Amino acid sequence: MEEKVPQLIIRFKLSKPKEEELRKERRREANRRCVQRKRKREQEAFQELEGSVAKLRTEVQLLHEELTRLDKENKELDEENNSIQEEIYKMHGMELSAKFVISSAVMKFRN
């Protein structure tokens, strides 16, 4: 980058058109720096969002695995419940089984 001469010295040595050109160049340089800072902020924000996306994807994967496990457990418990109800029916007949089914339905509803 060029070495800059203090502004007061330049004002006394430059003609008006040259001074105007220098002022425009300073403005362009300030604009370039501003754009660079903006791009850097945008890049940092983008990287932060990428990090958030990665964390959320991991969380989704873990939740999916937990859901799969809970679905399997629920299915196993339903099968066990059905098996127990069949045993009750075989042991005590239809009347007791009907009472148990109603009781089970009430319990499920309360939970």
C-alpha positions as a printed NumPy array, in Angstrom:
array([[  0.   ,   0.   ,   0.   ],
       [  1.218,   3.522,  -0.724],
       [  2.596,   5.649,   2.064],
       [  0.107,   8.397,   2.851],
       [  1.163,  12.013,   3.185],
       [ -0.543,  13.96 ,   5.973],
       [ -3.629,  15.794,   4.754],
       [ -2.456,  19.308,   5.716],
       [  0.702,  19.046,   3.628],
       [ -1.24 ,  17.812,   0.603],
       [ -3.79 ,  20.628,   0.771],
       [ -1.109,  23.267,   0.313],
       [  0.679,  21.515,  -2.536],
       [ -2.204,  20.202,  -4.693],
       [ -4.385,  21.991,  -7.18 ],
       [ -8.166,  21.838,  -6.784],
       [ -8.69 ,  19.072,  -9.401],
       [ -5.914,  16.973,  -7.845],
       [ -7.285,  17.605,  -4.377],
       [-10.744,  16.513,  -5.584],
       [ -9.259,  13.352,  -7.104],
       [ -7.426,  12.6  ,  -3.861],
       [-10.644,  13.107,  -1.879],
       [-12.47 ,  10.687,  -4.222],
       [ -9.675,   8.145,  -3.867],
       [ -9.867,   8.383,  -0.077],
       [-13.617,   7.885,  -0.28 ],
       [-13.167,   4.841,  -2.559],
       [-10.611,   3.405,  -0.141],
       [-12.945,   3.984,   2.815],
       [-15.746,   2.296,   0.864],
       [-13.484,  -0.686,   0.075],
       [-12.628,  -1.072,   3.756],
       [-16.297,  -0.812,   4.668],
       [-17.194,  -3.504,   2.123],
       [-14.384,  -5.719,   3.432],
       [-15.654,  -5.355,   7.001],
       [-19.196,  -6.128,   5.839],
       [-18.046,  -9.242,   3.976],
       [-16.087, -10.369,   7.024],
       [-19.157,  -9.927,   9.27 ],
       [-21.296, -11.829,   6.76 ],
       [-18.712, -14.621,   6.575],
       [-18.585, -14.865,  10.38 ],
       [-22.386, -14.945,  10.567],
       [-22.465, -17.641,   7.874],
       [-19.909, -19.737,   9.747],
       [-21.917, -19.357,  12.939],
       [-25.031, -20.527,  11.096],
       [-23.115, -23.488,   9.669],
       [-22.119, -24.434,  13.213],
       [-25.734, -24.17 ,  14.345],
       [-26.864, -26.332,  11.435],
       [-24.292, -28.987,  12.325],
       [-25.433, -29.017,  15.968],
       [-29.086, -29.22 ,  14.946],
       [-28.391, -32.073,  12.522],
       [-26.673, -33.976,  15.322],
       [-29.62 , -33.292,  17.618],
       [-32.083, -34.45 ,  14.952],
       [-30.094, -37.658,  14.483],
       [-30.069, -38.334,  18.239],
       [-33.788, -37.625,  18.505],
       [-34.479, -39.896,  15.541],
       [-32.523, -42.695,  17.207],
       [-34.412, -42.148,  20.468],
       [-37.738, -42.16 ,  18.619],
       [-36.818, -45.431,  16.911],
       [-35.866, -46.955,  20.262],
       [-39.066, -45.735,  21.928],
       [-41.201, -47.001,  19.028],
       [-39.597, -50.416,  19.383],
       [-40.1  , -50.382,  23.152],
       [-43.725, -49.311,  22.713],
       [-44.34 , -52.129,  20.245],
       [-42.788, -54.657,  22.644],
       [-44.912, -53.368,  25.536],
       [-48.065, -53.528,  23.395],
       [-47.241, -57.133,  22.491],
       [-46.606, -57.961,  26.146],
       [-49.869, -56.281,  27.146],
       [-51.793, -58.232,  24.496],
       [-50.178, -61.458,  25.658],
       [-51.136, -60.766,  29.28 ],
       [-54.699, -59.951,  28.258],
       [-54.904, -63.245,  26.347],
       [-53.651, -65.126,  29.407],
       [-56.238, -63.421,  31.604],
       [-58.959, -64.304,  29.136],
       [-57.861, -67.939,  29.046],
       [-57.618, -68.147,  32.84 ],
       [-60.703, -66.232,  33.918],
       [-62.977, -66.095,  30.959],
       [-64.458, -63.329,  28.939],
       [-66.061, -61.418,  31.841],
       [-62.858, -60.723,  33.743],
       [-60.984, -59.961,  30.54 ],
       [-63.571, -57.344,  29.578],
       [-63.176, -55.672,  32.98 ],
       [-59.389, -55.685,  32.582],
       [-59.57 , -54.214,  29.075],
       [-61.838, -51.426,  30.314],
       [-59.524, -50.799,  33.261],
       [-56.506, -50.677,  30.925],
       [-58.278, -48.224,  28.639],
       [-59.069, -45.96 ,  31.588],
       [-55.438, -46.079,  32.74 ],
       [-54.187, -45.184,  29.258],
       [-56.66 , -42.324,  29.054],
       [-55.501, -40.899,  32.406],
       [-51.853, -41.008,  31.391]])
